[in-house]
């Protein structure tokens, strides 16, 4: 659902807050344009319905249903899922705001629209979880959803720009294929097999699911905090990243196979957190006269640009990555 919704919003996110108004298709309207409003709103409703239906049939229909209930998943996945929720709502707000401004909507209504759409998208997912026996409606998830929306809206309200952006990067870890043996039988598995069971095999599955390869970034633009009229590198950002490694289960690296075999990677593959310091580029601040290029750069501005990075992890290790993404 996240991917489908983002694709729709990219189509209309003209990034009005980053460029002057104009009459071209890629430029925001000077005043509310009903054609654009109906175009963006109609496409949004169509995509929302299609995404919700697809999510139901592709995922939730295959799992046991239950009465609505809540679920405390605080502490799962070393909190990487929570940072993912914050990133998703920030991104939805950012793209929806750009789309609303493209229609000619004023800042206040556009900001309210962005907040409403971002919360609607994530609340729909949480409600579906609430009726699923294996999960539940998560208040921690909703708190981070709200935090992502508030981070975007607060900056837009205070500064009329995004000085701190939330971005994402993904890499693909190489998993250990050496066999590990069950505690209560002669069955065997491996870290690689466990990762495939959790995160899938295909590229889209791993991009969406593999917490070991995901980094959430808070990318700040130093030039925007200074009052210099001509900063030397106005597009250069400083980014702090959060990641985790050796996650082979929500709470721990112990699991039981469908056949009852009990496995553990806790000793050989201990879980750890990662912290990164890197450079980034605020694509929306790259000067261009092309409305389409401004649109494209703005629409892709949720992706962290590959760059050198310094890592510290909770195993006490410092590592330098010449290029990290």
N, C-alpha and C positions, 0 to 999 in steps of 0.2 A: 504493500500500500504506500509506503514512504516513497519508493522510487517512482511509481506512477504519478503520484501527486506532485512530486518535484518536477517531473518532465512537463506536466501541464503548466505549472507556475513559471517555468523557464520561458515558455512560449510568450508570456505576456509581461514578464518582469523587465520593463524597459529602464529600470533604475532611475526613476525620475529625480530622486534625491541627489543623484550624482551629476546630472547634466542639465543644461538649459532647456526650457520648453521650446517647442517648435511645432511645425505642421507635418513633418514627415511621419511615416508609420511607426518608426522606432523611437520617435520622440514623444514625450508626454504631452497630452492635450493641454491647451491653455485654460480650458474650463471643462466641466463635466460633459463628456461625449457619450451620449446614450447608446450609440452603436457599439462603441468600445466596451461600455459597461455591460451591455447584454452579451457581447461576445465573450468577455472574460467570465462573467457570472454564469452564463449557460454552459461554457466549456468546463468551468469549475464544478458545477453541479453534476454534469455528465461524468466527469472523471471521478468525483467522489462516489457516486453510485456504482460505477464500474469497479473501482478499487475495493469498495466494501464488499460487493458481491463476490469478486474474485478471491478476496482474502477469506471469506466464509467458506467457499467451496474448495479452495486449495488447501486450507489449513484447518479451520475450526470444525468443519463437518466430519473430519476424520478422527476427532477426539471426543471423548465422553463429555456430555453436557451435564450440568447440575443447576441447582438453584443459585441465584445470585449470591456471591459471597466475596469477602475481602481476603487479601493475601499479603502477608508481610515478607517481602523479598529483599529487605534491607540487608546488605552484606553479600548478596549474591554476585558472582562474577567480579569480585574485587571492585565493585561499584562501577565497572566499565559500562554496564547497561544503563546506569543512571546518567552518566555523562553523555551517553548516546541519546537519551531522552531530551536532555537539555539542548544538545546540538540540533536534534530534529526540530524542536519547537522554535529555536532561534532561527533556523534556516527557513522554516515555513513562514514565520513572521516576516523575515527579510524579503523573501520572494513575493509574498502576497502584498506587502506594502508597495513594492516596486510595481506590481501589476495594477494595484488600485490607483497609484499616482499616474500611471500610464493612461488610465481612463479619464484623467483630469480631476479626480477626486481631491479635495483639500486635505491637508496634513492630518487634521484631527479625525475626520471620518475614515481616512485611509489607515491610520494607526489603529483605530477601533476595529476595522475590518480585518486587519492583519492579526490582531490578538484573538479575535473570535474564530477565524479560520484555523489558526494554529492549534488552539485548544480543542476545537471540534474534531480535527483529524485525530489527535492523540486520545481524546476522551472516547471516541468510537472504538479504538483498539482496546482501551482499558475496560469498556463495558463488555466487549466480546470475551475478554479474559475473565471477567466476573462471572460469566455463565459457563465457564470451562472447568471441568473437575480438576484438571492438572494444574491450573493456575488460579487466578482470582483478581479482583479489582485491587490494584496496588496504590495505596496512598503515597508511598515513597516515589513511585513513578510519576504520579500526578504532581507531586511537589517539584520535581525536577522539570516536568513539562512547563509548569507555571514559571519556574526560574528562567528557563530559556526564553519564554515569551517576554517576561519582565526585563531581561537583560537587553533585548532588542528595543522594546518600547521605551524603557527608561533612557537609553542613550539618544533615541530619536527625539524624545520629548525635551531632554535637557540640552542636547548639543545640535540637533537637527542633522546628525551624521553618526556613523558607526565608527567610533575610535577603537573599540575592542571587538573583534570579530571572533566567532566560534567556527572553527574549521575542522576538517577531518583528513586523515591520510590512512592508507592501508598498504601493508606489505604482506607477503605470504611466507610464514615461518616454515622451516623444514622440520618435520616431526620425526622423532626417533622410531625406527622400525624394528629395533631389537625386541625379542619376545619377553613378555612378563607373564608369570604363571599365577594362576588363581590360588588363593589361600586355602580353599576347601575342596579343590579338585585338581585334575591334571590338565584342565583347559588352559589355553594361553591367549594372550592378546598383545597389544603394543600401544605405545603412545600415539603412533600414527593411525592405527585402527580406531582408537578412541576419538581422536580428532575428527576423523571422517564421519563417525557416528553422530557427533555433536554438531559439526559445522558443515557437513556435506562435502561434495567433491567438486562441484561446478564453480566457475568463477563468480557468478552472481550470489550463490549461497555463501561462499567464503567471504565475499565483500560485506555481506549483510550480517553474518553470524559469527565470524571468527574473531573473538575478543582478543586473542593472542596477537593478531596482526593489525589491530585498530589503535590509532592514536587520536585523541581529541585535543585540539589546540585552542588556546586563547591567544589570539594574534593582535597585538597592540601597535598602533601607528604613532611613533614618538613625535613626528612632525605635527600631528593634529593637536597635541597638547602644548605646543609652543606657539607664540604669536608672530613668528617670522613670516613675512609676506612671501618670501621666496626660499623655502626650505631646499636644501641641497638635493635630497632624495625623498620627495614627498610620498612616494609609493612604498618605501622600505619599512617593513614591520619587524618587530621582535616578538617571537612566539614561545610560549611555554606549553609543553605537551604532557599529557597523562596517558599512560598505557599500563599493560600488565602482561605477565608471561606465565607459562605452565598452568593455564587454567584448563582442567580436564573434568570439571563439574561445577555446579553453581556455587556450592559452599566449600567443597573439599575435593581432593583428588582420589576419593574412594568411590567405587560404584559396583553395582551388581548387574550382571548380564541377564537377559531374559531367561537363560537357562539356570540361573541361580549361582553362577560362579562369581566369587568376590575378588575384586582387584583393587590394588592401591598403587598410586604413583607418588604418594606423599613424600616418601623418603628419597627416592631417586630423582624426582622432578618437583621440588618444592615450589609453591606458588610465590610470586613476587610482584611488586609494583615498579613501574618505570616513570622517571621524570626527565623531561627533555628541555633543552634550551636551543633555539634555532632561529634562523632568519626566515622571513616570509615576504611576500609581495601582496599589497592591497591592490588587486587588479582594477578596481573601480577608480583608483587615483592615477592610473596611467593616462596621460593626456592623449586624446584623439578627437578628430573632428567628425569621424564616422559614427552616425547614430547606431548602425548595426553592430559595429565593433564595440561601442560602449555597452550596448545591450549584452553582447556575448561575454565580454569581460565581467560585467556585473553579475550575469547569471551563473558564471563559473566560480564566483568569488567565495564559495563555501569550501573549496578544495585547497588544502595546504600545498604550497609550491615546494617541490623537492629542493633541499638545501643541506649544507653541513649541519650537524647537530651534535650536541654534547649530552650524553645520557648518564644519569645516576639511577641505580636500582636498589631495592631494599635487601639485596644480597651483599650490599657494600661495594659494588663494582662501579667504576667510572669507565665509560667507553666513548670514543669519538667516532662518529660516522661521517666519512667524507661527503656522502650524499645519503640523506634519509628521507623516506616517504612512507 
